[in-house]
Amino acid sequence: MNLSRLKHLRKQRHISQQVLADHLGVSAQSVANYENLKYEPDIPTLLKLAAYFDVSVDYLIGASELAYRVGEQDITLLRLVHQLPEPARQALIEFLQVAGQR
Protein backbone atom coordinates (compact mmCIF):
# COMPACT_ATOMS: atom_id res chain seq x y z
CA MET A 1 0.00 0.00 0.00
CA ASN A 2 1.37 3.40 -0.95
CA LEU A 3 -0.10 6.31 1.00
CA SER A 4 2.15 8.93 -0.58
CA ARG A 5 -0.91 11.04 -1.47
CA LEU A 6 -1.95 11.38 2.15
CA LYS A 7 0.52 14.14 3.00
CA HIS A 8 -0.39 16.06 -0.16
CA LEU A 9 -4.11 15.86 0.61
CA ARG A 10 -3.56 16.97 4.20
CA LYS A 11 -1.34 19.91 3.25
CA GLN A 12 -3.62 20.91 0.37
CA ARG A 13 -6.40 21.39 2.91
CA HIS A 14 -4.13 23.05 5.50
CA ILE A 15 -4.81 20.38 8.10
CA SER A 16 -2.25 19.57 10.78
CA GLN A 17 -1.26 16.01 11.57
CA GLN A 18 -2.81 16.49 15.02
CA VAL A 19 -6.18 17.58 13.64
CA LEU A 20 -6.24 14.60 11.30
CA ALA A 21 -5.12 12.29 14.09
CA ASP A 22 -7.92 13.54 16.36
CA HIS A 23 -10.48 12.86 13.64
CA LEU A 24 -9.11 9.35 13.09
CA GLY A 25 -8.71 8.53 16.78
CA VAL A 26 -4.98 7.87 16.43
CA SER A 27 -1.84 9.73 17.50
CA ALA A 28 -0.17 12.44 15.43
CA GLN A 29 2.85 10.13 15.32
CA SER A 30 0.69 7.48 13.63
CA VAL A 31 -0.32 9.99 10.97
CA ALA A 32 3.35 10.91 10.47
CA ASN A 33 4.19 7.21 10.15
CA TYR A 34 1.46 6.74 7.52
CA GLU A 35 2.75 9.74 5.57
CA ASN A 36 6.36 8.57 5.77
CA LEU A 37 5.31 5.07 4.67
CA LYS A 38 6.64 3.51 7.90
CA TYR A 39 3.30 1.96 8.86
CA GLU A 40 0.05 1.23 7.09
CA PRO A 41 -3.32 2.08 8.60
CA ASP A 42 -5.81 -0.68 9.25
CA ILE A 43 -8.82 -0.95 6.94
CA PRO A 44 -11.24 1.03 9.15
CA THR A 45 -8.70 3.87 9.41
CA LEU A 46 -8.11 3.77 5.67
CA LEU A 47 -11.86 4.10 5.09
CA LYS A 48 -11.99 7.05 7.51
CA LEU A 49 -9.12 8.73 5.65
CA ALA A 50 -10.85 8.32 2.29
CA ALA A 51 -14.12 9.67 3.68
CA TYR A 52 -12.38 12.57 5.44
CA PHE A 53 -10.69 13.72 2.23
CA ASP A 54 -13.69 12.73 0.07
CA VAL A 55 -11.57 10.56 -2.22
CA SER A 56 -11.71 6.91 -3.17
CA VAL A 57 -9.57 4.41 -1.28
CA ASP A 58 -8.04 3.47 -4.64
CA TYR A 59 -6.92 7.06 -5.16
CA LEU A 60 -5.59 7.32 -1.62
CA ILE A 61 -3.41 4.23 -1.97
CA GLY A 62 -2.21 5.15 -5.46
CA ALA A 63 -4.16 2.48 -7.33
CA SER A 64 -6.18 5.02 -9.34
CA GLU A 65 -5.75 8.51 -10.73
CA LEU A 66 -9.45 9.25 -10.13
CA ALA A 67 -9.79 11.07 -6.84
CA TYR A 68 -13.57 11.11 -6.55
CA ARG A 69 -15.74 8.33 -5.23
CA VAL A 70 -18.33 6.90 -7.60
CA GLY A 71 -21.78 6.67 -6.07
CA GLU A 72 -25.04 5.06 -7.10
CA GLN A 73 -26.23 8.26 -8.75
CA ASP A 74 -23.07 8.39 -10.87
CA ILE A 75 -23.55 4.79 -11.97
CA THR A 76 -27.21 5.39 -12.84
CA LEU A 77 -26.32 8.48 -14.86
CA LEU A 78 -23.60 6.61 -16.72
CA ARG A 79 -26.01 3.79 -17.59
CA LEU A 80 -28.62 6.23 -18.88
CA VAL A 81 -26.09 8.10 -21.01
CA HIS A 82 -24.71 4.84 -22.37
CA GLN A 83 -28.21 3.83 -23.53
CA LEU A 84 -28.64 6.99 -25.60
CA PRO A 85 -28.13 6.87 -29.37
CA GLU A 86 -24.81 8.41 -30.43
CA PRO A 87 -26.28 11.72 -31.75
CA ALA A 88 -28.18 12.26 -28.49
CA ARG A 89 -25.06 11.41 -26.48
CA GLN A 90 -23.03 13.98 -28.44
CA ALA A 91 -25.77 16.60 -27.95
CA LEU A 92 -25.77 15.90 -24.21
CA ILE A 93 -21.98 16.26 -24.03
CA GLU A 94 -22.15 19.59 -25.86
CA PHE A 95 -24.95 20.80 -23.59
CA LEU A 96 -23.01 19.87 -20.46
CA GLN A 97 -19.88 21.59 -21.73
CA VAL A 98 -21.81 24.80 -22.39
CA ALA A 99 -23.66 24.57 -19.07
CA GLY A 100 -20.37 24.07 -17.24
CA GLN A 101 -18.98 27.31 -18.67
CA ARG A 102 -21.69 29.43 -17.06
N, CA, C and O atoms as a Tinker XYZ file with bonds, in Angstrom:
   408  protein
     1  N      0.857000   -1.176000    0.000000    73     2
     2  CA     0.000000    0.000000    0.000000    64     1     3
     3  C      0.899000    1.233000    0.000000    63     2     4     5
     4  O      1.868000    1.306000    0.756000    81     3
     5  N      0.573000    2.188000   -0.842000    73     3     6
     6  CA     1.367000    3.403000   -0.950000    64     5     7
     7  C      0.490000    4.603000   -0.608000    63     6     8     9
     8  O     -0.363000    5.003000   -1.400000    81     7
     9  N      0.703000    5.169000    0.567000    73     7    10
    10  CA    -0.101000    6.311000    0.999000    64     9    11
    11  C      0.602000    7.639000    0.739000    63    10    12    13
    12  O      0.421000    8.593000    1.496000    81    11
    13  N      1.388000    7.709000   -0.306000    73    11    14
    14  CA     2.148000    8.929000   -0.578000    64    13    15
    15  C      1.244000   10.138000   -0.841000    63    14    16    17
    16  O      1.692000   11.275000   -0.694000    81    15
    17  N      0.009000    9.923000   -1.218000    73    15    18
    18  CA    -0.910000   11.038000   -1.474000    64    17    19
    19  C     -1.471000   11.635000   -0.185000    63    18    20    21
    20  O     -2.005000   12.744000   -0.198000    81    19
    21  N     -1.357000   10.924000    0.898000    73    19    22
    22  CA    -1.947000   11.379000    2.154000    64    21    23
    23  C     -1.396000   12.737000    2.576000    63    22    24    25
    24  O     -2.164000   13.643000    2.898000    81    23
    25  N     -0.098000   12.882000    2.575000    73    23    26
    26  CA     0.523000   14.141000    2.996000    64    25    27
    27  C      0.086000   15.287000    2.087000    63    26    28    29
    28  O     -0.211000   16.383000    2.563000    81    27
    29  N      0.046000   15.034000    0.793000    73    27    30
    30  CA    -0.386000   16.062000   -0.161000    64    29    31
    31  C     -1.827000   16.498000    0.118000    63    30    32    33
    32  O     -2.122000   17.692000    0.143000    81    31
    33  N     -2.712000   15.539000    0.324000    73    31    34
    34  CA    -4.114000   15.860000    0.608000    64    33    35
    35  C     -4.237000   16.670000    1.894000    63    34    36    37
    36  O     -4.995000   17.638000    1.957000    81    35
    37  N     -3.494000   16.272000    2.910000    73    35    38
    38  CA    -3.558000   16.974000    4.199000    64    37    39
    39  C     -3.047000   18.405000    4.057000    63    38    40    41
    40  O     -3.681000   19.345000    4.538000    81    39
    41  N     -1.915000   18.567000    3.405000    73    39    42
    42  CA    -1.337000   19.910000    3.248000    64    41    43
    43  C     -2.185000   20.782000    2.325000    63    42    44    45
    44  O     -2.306000   21.988000    2.543000    81    43
    45  N     -2.762000   20.181000    1.308000    73    43    46
    46  CA    -3.620000   20.909000    0.374000    64    45    47
    47  C     -4.800000   21.542000    1.106000    63    46    48    49
    48  O     -5.278000   22.609000    0.721000    81    47
    49  N     -5.256000   20.892000    2.142000    73    47    50
    50  CA    -6.402000   21.386000    2.914000    64    49    51
    51  C     -5.981000   22.122000    4.182000    63    50    52    53
    52  O     -6.823000   22.501000    4.996000    81    51
    53  N     -4.675000   22.323000    4.346000    73    51    54
    54  CA    -4.126000   23.055000    5.496000    64    53    55
    55  C     -4.561000   22.440000    6.824000    63    54    56    57
    56  O     -5.000000   23.135000    7.739000    81    55
    57  N     -4.426000   21.128000    6.900000    73    55    58
    58  CA    -4.807000   20.384000    8.102000    64    57    59
    59  C     -3.531000   19.878000    8.772000    63    58    60    61
    60  O     -2.656000   19.321000    8.109000    81    59
    61  N     -3.429000   20.070000   10.065000    73    59    62
    62  CA    -2.249000   19.573000   10.782000    64    61    63
    63  C     -2.373000   18.067000   11.001000    63    62    64    65
    64  O     -3.463000   17.499000   10.928000    81    63
    65  N     -1.245000   17.443000   11.268000    73    63    66
    66  CA    -1.264000   16.014000   11.572000    64    65    67
    67  C     -2.104000   15.758000   12.820000    63    66    68    69
    68  O     -2.791000   14.740000   12.909000    81    67
    69  N     -2.052000   16.681000   13.787000    73    67    70
    70  CA    -2.807000   16.492000   15.025000    64    69    71
    71  C     -4.310000   16.541000   14.775000    63    70    72    73
    72  O     -5.060000   15.732000   15.321000    81    71
    73  N     -4.747000   17.482000   13.957000    73    71    74
    74  CA    -6.184000   17.580000   13.644000    64    73    75
    75  C     -6.656000   16.307000   12.948000    63    74    76    77
    76  O     -7.710000   15.765000   13.280000    81    75
    77  N     -5.879000   15.839000   11.991000    73    75    78
    78  CA    -6.240000   14.603000   11.297000    64    77    79
    79  C     -6.228000   13.423000   12.258000    63    78    80    81
    80  O     -7.119000   12.575000   12.222000    81    79
    81  N     -5.222000   13.372000   13.112000    73    79    82
    82  CA    -5.122000   12.289000   14.094000    64    81    83
    83  C     -6.332000   12.277000   15.021000    63    82    84    85
    84  O     -6.883000   11.217000   15.315000    81    83
    85  N     -6.745000   13.455000   15.479000    73    83    86
    86  CA    -7.916000   13.544000   16.361000    64    85    87
    87  C     -9.165000   13.013000   15.664000    63    86    88    89
    88  O     -9.974000   12.315000   16.275000    81    87
    89  N     -9.318000   13.344000   14.394000    73    87    90
    90  CA   -10.477000   12.858000   13.638000    64    89    91
    91  C    -10.448000   11.335000   13.496000    63    90    92    93
    92  O    -11.484000   10.674000   13.560000    81    91
    93  N     -9.249000   10.793000   13.305000    73    91    94
    94  CA    -9.111000    9.349000   13.094000    64    93    95
    95  C     -9.096000    8.551000   14.389000    63    94    96    97
    96  O     -9.320000    7.341000   14.384000    81    95
    97  N     -8.830000    9.236000   15.503000    73    95    98
    98  CA    -8.712000    8.529000   16.778000    64    97    99
    99  C     -7.372000    7.829000   16.931000    63    98   100   101
   100  O     -7.275000    6.788000   17.581000    81    99
   101  N     -6.331000    8.412000   16.322000    73    99   102
   102  CA    -4.975000    7.872000   16.432000    64   101   103
   103  C     -4.056000    9.008000   16.878000    63   102   104   105
   104  O     -4.498000   10.150000   17.013000    81   103
   105  N     -2.796000    8.700000   17.104000    73   103   106
   106  CA    -1.840000    9.731000   17.500000    64   105   107
   107  C     -1.316000   10.477000   16.274000    63   106   108   109
   108  O     -1.381000    9.979000   15.150000    81   107
   109  N     -0.797000   11.678000   16.516000    73   107   110
   110  CA    -0.174000   12.438000   15.434000    64   109   111
   111  C      1.030000   11.672000   14.891000    63   110   112   113
   112  O      1.339000   11.754000   13.702000    81   111
   113  N      1.706000   10.931000   15.763000    73   111   114
   114  CA     2.846000   10.126000   15.322000    64   113   115
   115  C      2.393000    9.042000   14.342000    63   114   116   117
   116  O      3.107000    8.729000   13.389000    81   115
   117  N      1.222000    8.478000   14.570000    73   115   118
   118  CA     0.690000    7.480000   13.630000    64   117   119
   119  C      0.462000    8.098000   12.259000    63   118   120   121
   120  O      0.793000    7.499000   11.236000    81   119
   121  N     -0.105000    9.304000   12.244000    73   119   122
   122  CA    -0.322000    9.992000   10.966000    64   121   123
   123  C      1.017000   10.239000   10.279000    63   122   124   125
   124  O      1.144000   10.024000    9.074000    81   123
   125  N      2.009000   10.686000   11.035000    73   123   126
   126  CA     3.349000   10.906000   10.470000    64   125   127
   127  C      3.910000    9.600000    9.910000    63   126   128   129
   128  O      4.522000    9.591000    8.842000    81   127
   129  N      3.703000    8.516000   10.621000    73   127   130
   130  CA     4.189000    7.214000   10.149000    64   129   131
   131  C      3.476000    6.775000    8.868000    63   130   132   133
   132  O      4.100000    6.184000    7.986000    81   131
   133  N      2.179000    7.058000    8.759000    73   131   134
   134  CA     1.463000    6.739000    7.524000    64   133   135
   135  C      2.042000    7.557000    6.366000    63   134   136   137
   136  O      2.289000    7.034000    5.280000    81   135
   137  N      2.253000    8.856000    6.623000    73   135   138
   138  CA     2.754000    9.744000    5.572000    64   137   139
   139  C      4.172000    9.393000    5.137000    63   138   140   141
   140  O      4.527000    9.548000    3.969000    81   139
   141  N      4.969000    8.925000    6.072000    73   139   142
   142  CA     6.359000    8.568000    5.772000    64   141   143
   143  C      6.504000    7.110000    5.352000    63   142   144   145
   144  O      7.614000    6.596000    5.213000    81   143
   145  N      5.366000    6.455000    5.155000    73   143   146
   146  CA     5.313000    5.068000    4.674000    64   145   147
   147  C      6.012000    4.091000    5.610000    63   146   148   149
   148  O      6.516000    3.058000    5.172000    81   147
   149  N      6.041000    4.421000    6.910000    73   147   150
   150  CA     6.638000    3.509000    7.895000    64   149   151
   151  C      5.635000    2.462000    8.350000    63   150   152   153
   152  O      5.993000    1.312000    8.603000    81   151
   153  N      4.365000    2.872000    8.451000    73   151   154
   154  CA     3.302000    1.964000    8.862000    64   153   155
   155  C      2.102000    2.165000    7.952000    63   154   156   157
   156  O      1.932000    3.224000    7.347000    81   155
   157  N      1.283000    1.141000    7.867000    73   155   158
   158  CA     0.050000    1.227000    7.091000    64   157   159
   159  C     -1.138000    1.249000    8.044000    63   158   160   161
   160  O     -1.149000    0.520000    9.037000    81   159
   161  N     -2.132000    2.073000    7.755000    73   159   162
   162  CA    -3.322000    2.081000    8.602000    64   161   163
   163  C     -4.128000    0.804000    8.402000    63   162   164   165
   164  O     -4.042000    0.153000    7.360000    81   163
   165  N     -4.911000    0.458000    9.420000    73   163   166
   166  CA    -5.809000   -0.684000    9.248000    64   165   167
   167  C     -6.956000   -0.262000    8.321000    63   166   168   169
   168  O     -7.101000    0.915000    7.992000    81   167
   169  N     -7.750000   -1.222000    7.915000    73   167   170
   170  CA    -8.818000   -0.951000    6.944000    64   169   171
   171  C     -9.818000    0.097000    7.452000    63   170   172   173
   172  O    -10.154000    1.012000    6.701000    81   171
   173  N    -10.308000   -0.001000    8.697000    73   171   174
   174  CA   -11.244000    1.034000    9.153000    64   173   175
   175  C    -10.640000    2.445000    9.113000    63   174   176   177
   176  O    -11.332000    3.406000    8.778000    81   175
   177  N     -9.361000    2.566000    9.451000    73   175   178
   178  CA    -8.702000    3.874000    9.409000    64   177   179
   179  C     -8.544000    4.342000    7.970000    63   178   180   181
   180  O     -8.711000    5.526000    7.678000    81   179
   181  N     -8.229000    3.434000    7.087000    73   179   182
   182  CA    -8.108000    3.766000    5.668000    64   181   183
   183  C     -9.444000    4.285000    5.123000    63   182   184   185
   184  O     -9.477000    5.251000    4.361000    81   183
   185  N    -10.526000    3.646000    5.514000    73   183   186
   186  CA   -11.859000    4.095000    5.090000    64   185   187
   187  C    -12.180000    5.479000    5.648000    63   186   188   189
   188  O    -12.773000    6.310000    4.961000    81   187
   189  N    -11.783000    5.723000    6.905000    73   187   190
   190  CA   -11.989000    7.047000    7.509000    64   189   191
   191  C    -11.195000    8.113000    6.762000    63   190   192   193
   192  O    -11.692000    9.214000    6.525000    81   191
   193  N     -9.959000    7.783000    6.392000    73   191   194
   194  CA    -9.125000    8.733000    5.645000    64   193   195
   195  C     -9.766000    9.091000    4.307000    63   194   196   197
   196  O     -9.842000   10.265000    3.942000    81   195
   197  N    -10.223000    8.084000    3.588000    73   195   198
   198  CA   -10.847000    8.324000    2.289000    64   197   199
   199  C    -12.104000    9.183000    2.447000    63   198   200   201
   200  O    -12.331000   10.104000    1.662000    81   199
   201  N    -12.907000    8.886000    3.445000    73   199   202
   202  CA   -14.123000    9.667000    3.681000    64   201   203
   203  C    -13.776000   11.096000    4.099000    63   202   204   205
   204  O    -14.413000   12.047000    3.644000    81   203
   205  N    -12.783000   11.250000    4.952000    73   203   206
   206  CA   -12.380000   12.570000    5.441000    64   205   207
   207  C    -11.958000   13.478000    4.286000    63   206   208   209
   208  O    -12.331000   14.650000    4.239000    81   207
   209  N    -11.179000   12.927000    3.357000    73   207   210
   210  CA   -10.694000   13.718000    2.229000    64   209   211
   211  C    -11.617000   13.644000    1.016000    63   210   212   213
   212  O    -11.345000   14.261000   -0.014000    81   211
   213  N    -12.703000   12.891000    1.138000    73   211   214
   214  CA   -13.689000   12.727000    0.069000    64   213   215
   215  C    -13.035000   12.244000   -1.222000    63   214   216   217
   216  O    -13.259000   12.791000   -2.302000    81   215
   217  N    -12.223000   11.205000   -1.075000    73   215   218
   218  CA   -11.575000   10.559000   -2.219000    64   217   219
   219  C    -11.828000    9.062000   -2.126000    63   218   220   221
   220  O    -12.248000    8.557000   -1.085000    81   219
   221  N    -11.574000    8.368000   -3.209000    73   219   222
   222  CA   -11.713000    6.914000   -3.171000    64   221   223
   223  C    -10.505000    6.306000   -2.467000    63   222   224   225
   224  O     -9.427000    6.899000   -2.446000    81   223
   225  N    -10.689000    5.132000   -1.895000    73   223   226
   226  CA    -9.570000    4.411000   -1.284000    64   225   227
   227  C     -8.525000    4.112000   -2.350000    63   226   228   229
   228  O     -7.326000    4.209000   -2.091000    81   227
   229  N     -8.977000    3.748000   -3.547000    73   227   230
   230  CA    -8.041000    3.468000   -4.640000    64   229   231
   231  C     -7.147000    4.670000   -4.929000    63   230   232   233
   232  O     -5.947000    4.511000   -5.150000    81   231
   233  N     -7.720000    5.861000   -4.929000    73   231   234
   234  CA    -6.918000    7.062000   -5.156000    64   233   235
   235  C     -5.935000    7.261000   -4.006000    63   234   236   237
   236  O     -4.759000    7.552000   -4.224000    81   235
   237  N     -6.421000    7.102000   -2.801000    73   235   238
   238  CA    -5.590000    7.320000   -1.616000    64   237   239
   239  C     -4.370000    6.412000   -1.598000    63   238   240   241
   240  O     -3.284000    6.839000   -1.205000    81   239
   241  N     -4.537000    5.167000   -2.018000    73   239   242
   242  CA    -3.412000    4.226000   -1.973000    64   241   243
   243  C     -2.621000    4.185000   -3.281000    63   242   244   245
   244  O     -1.710000    3.371000   -3.434000    81   243
   245  N     -2.970000    5.065000   -4.223000    73   243   246
   246  CA    -2.206000    5.150000   -5.461000    64   245   247
   247  C     -2.593000    4.147000   -6.525000    63   246   248   249
   248  O     -1.866000    3.971000   -7.503000    81   247
   249  N     -3.733000    3.483000   -6.352000    73   247   250
   250  CA    -4.164000    2.481000   -7.327000    64   249   251
   251  C     -4.995000    3.084000   -8.456000    63   250   252   253
   252  O     -5.298000    2.403000   -9.435000    81   251
   253  N     -5.365000    4.358000   -8.325000    73   251   254
   254  CA    -6.184000    5.022000   -9.337000    64   253   255
   255  C     -5.815000    6.494000   -9.398000    63   254   256   257
   256  O     -5.393000    7.081000   -8.402000    81   255
   257  N     -5.974000    7.076000  -10.561000    73   255   258
   258  CA    -5.752000    8.511000  -10.729000    64   257   259
   259  C     -7.039000    9.299000  -10.483000    63   258   260   261
   260  O     -7.013000   10.527000  -10.399000    81   259
   261  N     -8.164000    8.590000  -10.370000    73   259   262
   262  CA    -9.446000    9.248000  -10.127000    64   261   263
   263  C     -9.617000    9.485000   -8.637000    63   262   264   265
   264  O     -9.655000    8.539000   -7.849000    81   263
   265  N     -9.717000   10.743000   -8.256000    73   263   266
   266  CA    -9.793000   11.072000   -6.837000    64   265   267
   267  C    -11.198000   10.902000   -6.263000    63   266   268   269
   268  O    -11.354000   10.589000   -5.082000    81   267
   269  N    -12.212000   11.107000   -7.089000    73   267   270
   270  CA   -13.568000   11.106000   -6.551000    64   269   271
   271  C    -14.108000    9.688000   -6.357000    63   270   272   273
   272  O    -13.675000    8.731000   -6.999000    81   271
   273  N    -15.059000    9.603000   -5.454000    73   271   274
   274  CA   -15.735000    8.331000   -5.229000    64   273   275
   275  C    -16.947000    8.257000   -6.148000    63   274   276   277
   276  O    -17.652000    9.249000   -6.333000    81   275
   277  N    -17.184000    7.106000   -6.714000    73   275   278
   278  CA   -18.328000    6.904000   -7.604000    64   277   279
   279  C    -19.485000    6.367000   -6.775000    63   278   280   281
   280  O    -19.366000    5.338000   -6.110000    81   279
   281  N    -20.606000    7.079000   -6.824000    73   279   282
   282  CA   -21.778000    6.669000   -6.071000    64   281   283
   283  C    -22.842000    6.070000   -6.968000    63   282   284   285
   284  O    -22.672000    5.976000   -8.184000    81   283
   285  N    -23.931000    5.669000   -6.357000    73   283   286
   286  CA   -25.040000    5.060000   -7.101000    64   285   287
   287  C    -25.604000    6.010000   -8.151000    63   286   288   289
   288  O    -25.946000    5.587000   -9.255000    81   287
   289  N    -25.701000    7.289000   -7.810000    73   287   290
   290  CA   -26.234000    8.264000   -8.754000    64   289   291
   291  C    -25.331000    8.373000   -9.986000    63   290   292   293
   292  O    -25.811000    8.489000  -11.114000    81   291
   293  N    -24.019000    8.335000   -9.752000    73   291   294
   294  CA   -23.068000    8.387000  -10.869000    64   293   295
   295  C    -23.243000    7.179000  -11.789000    63   294   296   297
   296  O    -23.235000    7.312000  -13.013000    81   295
   297  N    -23.397000    6.028000  -11.197000    73   295   298
   298  CA   -23.552000    4.791000  -11.970000    64   297   299
   299  C    -24.850000    4.823000  -12.775000    63   298   300   301
   300  O    -24.872000    4.439000  -13.944000    81   299
   301  N    -25.925000    5.281000  -12.146000    73   299   302
   302  CA   -27.213000    5.391000  -12.841000    64   301   303
   303  C    -27.106000    6.354000  -14.018000    63   302   304   305
   304  O    -27.584000    6.059000  -15.113000    81   303
   305  N    -26.482000    7.498000  -13.791000    73   303   306
   306  CA   -26.318000    8.479000  -14.858000    64   305   307
   307  C    -25.501000    7.908000  -16.012000    63   306   308   309
   308  O    -25.841000    8.107000  -17.178000    81   307
   309  N    -24.440000    7.209000  -15.689000    73   307   310
   310  CA   -23.601000    6.607000  -16.724000    64   309   311
   311  C    -24.380000    5.582000  -17.545000    63   310   312   313
   312  O    -24.243000    5.524000  -18.767000    81   311
   313  N    -25.193000    4.776000  -16.871000    73   311   314
   314  CA   -26.011000    3.789000  -17.587000    64   313   315
   315  C    -26.991000    4.464000  -18.538000    63   314   316   317
   316  O    -27.156000    4.042000  -19.682000    81   315
   317  N    -27.643000    5.523000  -18.045000    73   315   318
   318  CA   -28.619000    6.231000  -18.878000    64   317   319
   319  C    -27.953000    6.860000  -20.100000    63   318   320   321
   320  O    -28.479000    6.781000  -21.211000    81   319
   321  N    -26.809000    7.475000  -19.891000    73   319   322
   322  CA   -26.092000    8.098000  -21.008000    64   321   323
   323  C    -25.647000    7.039000  -22.003000    63   322   324   325
   324  O    -25.729000    7.243000  -23.215000    81   323
   325  N    -25.182000    5.923000  -21.499000    73   323   326
   326  CA   -24.707000    4.845000  -22.365000    64   325   327
   327  C    -25.832000    4.287000  -23.250000    63   326   328   329
   328  O    -25.572000    3.799000  -24.349000    81   327
   329  N    -27.069000    4.360000  -22.773000    73   327   330
   330  CA   -28.206000    3.831000  -23.526000    64   329   331
   331  C    -28.679000    4.781000  -24.629000    63   330   332   333
   332  O    -29.455000    4.385000  -25.499000    81   331
   333  N    -28.218000    6.020000  -24.594000    73   331   334
   334  CA   -28.637000    6.994000  -25.604000    64   333   335
   335  C    -28.029000    6.668000  -26.965000    63   334   336   337
   336  O    -26.924000    6.130000  -27.039000    81   335
   337  N    -28.749000    6.994000  -28.046000    73   335   338
   338  CA   -28.134000    6.875000  -29.369000    64   337   339
   339  C    -26.974000    7.882000  -29.473000    63   338   340   341
   340  O    -26.960000    8.900000  -28.781000    81   339
   341  N    -26.033000    7.587000  -30.324000    73   339   342
   342  CA   -24.815000    8.414000  -30.428000    64   341   343
   343  C    -25.102000    9.901000  -30.660000    63   342   344   345
   344  O    -24.472000   10.732000  -30.006000    81   343
   345  N    -26.021000   10.278000  -31.557000    73   343   346
   346  CA   -26.281000   11.718000  -31.745000    64   345   347
   347  C    -26.795000   12.391000  -30.465000    63   346   348   349
   348  O    -26.406000   13.517000  -30.152000    81   347
   349  N    -27.660000   11.705000  -29.737000    73   347   350
   350  CA   -28.180000   12.263000  -28.489000    64   349   351
   351  C    -27.071000   12.365000  -27.443000    63   350   352   353
   352  O    -27.027000   13.322000  -26.670000    81   351
   353  N    -26.188000   11.391000  -27.421000    73   351   354
   354  CA   -25.062000   11.407000  -26.477000    64   353   355
   355  C    -24.153000   12.609000  -26.769000    63   354   356   357
   356  O    -23.721000   13.308000  -25.852000    81   355
   357  N    -23.871000   12.835000  -28.051000    73   355   358
   358  CA   -23.034000   13.979000  -28.439000    64   357   359
   359  C    -23.710000   15.295000  -28.063000    63   358   360   361
   360  O    -23.058000   16.214000  -27.567000    81   359
   361  N    -25.025000   15.382000  -28.301000    73   359   362
   362  CA   -25.768000   16.595000  -27.952000    64   361   363
   363  C    -25.720000   16.835000  -26.444000    63   362   364   365
   364  O    -25.583000   17.976000  -26.002000    81   363
   365  N    -25.831000   15.782000  -25.666000    73   363   366
   366  CA   -25.769000   15.903000  -24.213000    64   365   367
   367  C    -24.389000   16.385000  -23.767000    63   366   368   369
   368  O    -24.282000   17.241000  -22.890000    81   367
   369  N    -23.349000   15.843000  -24.362000    73   367   370
   370  CA   -21.985000   16.263000  -24.027000    64   369   371
   371  C    -21.800000   17.746000  -24.325000    63   370   372   373
   372  O    -21.248000   18.487000  -23.511000    81   371
   373  N    -22.265000   18.173000  -25.494000    73   371   374
   374  CA   -22.150000   19.587000  -25.863000    64   373   375
   375  C    -22.938000   20.469000  -24.902000    63   374   376   377
   376  O    -22.458000   21.526000  -24.492000    81   375
   377  N    -24.133000   20.043000  -24.543000    73   375   378
   378  CA   -24.950000   20.798000  -23.594000    64   377   379
   379  C    -24.235000   20.933000  -22.256000    63   378   380   381
   380  O    -24.180000   22.023000  -21.688000    81   379
   381  N    -23.694000   19.841000  -21.755000    73   379   382
   382  CA   -23.014000   19.868000  -20.461000    64   381   383
   383  C    -21.764000   20.739000  -20.496000    63   382   384   385
   384  O    -21.448000   21.411000  -19.515000    81   383
   385  N    -21.059000   20.733000  -21.610000    73   383   386
   386  CA   -19.877000   21.591000  -21.735000    64   385   387
   387  C    -20.265000   23.062000  -21.693000    63   386   388   389
   388  O    -19.601000   23.864000  -21.036000    81   387
   389  N    -21.335000   23.419000  -22.391000    73   387   390
   390  CA   -21.808000   24.802000  -22.387000    64   389   391
   391  C    -22.324000   25.175000  -20.999000    63   390   392   393
   392  O    -22.013000   26.252000  -20.490000    81   391
   393  N    -23.104000   24.298000  -20.394000    73   391   394
   394  CA   -23.660000   24.573000  -19.066000    64   393   395
   395  C    -22.550000   24.729000  -18.028000    63   394   396   397
   396  O    -22.680000   25.520000  -17.093000    81   395
   397  N    -21.477000   23.989000  -18.187000    73   395   398
   398  CA   -20.366000   24.072000  -17.240000    64   397   399
   399  C    -19.567000   25.354000  -17.357000    63   398   400   401
   400  O    -18.818000   25.700000  -16.443000    81   399
   401  N    -19.713000   26.066000  -18.463000    73   399   402
   402  CA   -18.976000   27.315000  -18.666000    64   401   403
   403  C    -19.691000   28.511000  -18.059000    63   402   404   405
   404  O    -19.129000   29.605000  -17.998000    81   403
   405  N    -20.904000   28.316000  -17.619000    73   403   406
   406  CA   -21.690000   29.432000  -17.061000    64   405   407
   407  C    -21.304000   29.710000  -15.646000    63   406   408
   408  O    -21.860000   30.612000  -15.020000    81   407
